Amino acid sequence: MKNENLKSRPAAQFDFQRFVDDFKGLDPNDPGVWPLGPRVVVLIAILVATIAGAWWFFWQDQVDLLKQRQAEELTLRDEWVQKKRQSVNLDEHLKQLAEIDRQFGALLRQLPNRAEMDSLLADINQAGLGRGLLFELFKPGGDIVKEFYAEMPIAVRVVGNYHDLGEFAADVAKMPRIVTLNNVSIDRPKPGEPLKMDATAVTYRYLDEDELAAQRQAKAKAAKPR
């Protein structure tokens, strides 16, 4: 019987028209007497507005900051992984560094110092004379100072046949000191005359301790604020 009575009761239905009518004639100065529907709607609107305001003025910046910190965390994590790999392979890196130092020292030994430049210039001159070439010009220029070495350009003009000019260039390339031939031009002034080669021979020397000290002082002086 009890179940039959429950089945016979009509289900509660939402009266939309009555809900709309509840909003008519509301007194904004006395919301306490409002019907239940308007009060619930206003409370929900206030809640939504509060959440939206908090998001716009406070939470959004916090979310952006959180994303920034997460990105920084990923970057730091990658750096940590790289440093861990380096620490694991530290012995191998030290061996590579020692090999680089050895190779650099070998290259550095191919650069003459300032006292050896005269003998190097004599060797270049002798290389041309040994091939039967005639020097019309052999003029060393001023040093071009770099970070730890200096370049010395030498204007060269030699006269001879094509084969001897080629052998001279090969002899210069085989020298134990580093010498390069740049801006090479070969022409024959008149038919039947020997060839004439103009070039700039560039040799290199490392800076001595006094020059390096002067260079460091100049850099320090330039770095000081005025």
Beta strands, then each sheet from edge to edge (+ up, - down):
strand 1: 134-140
strand 2: 144-145
strand 3: 149-160
strand 4: 179-187
strand 5: 195-206
sheet 1: 1+ 3- 2+
sheet 2: 1+ 3- 5+ 4-
end
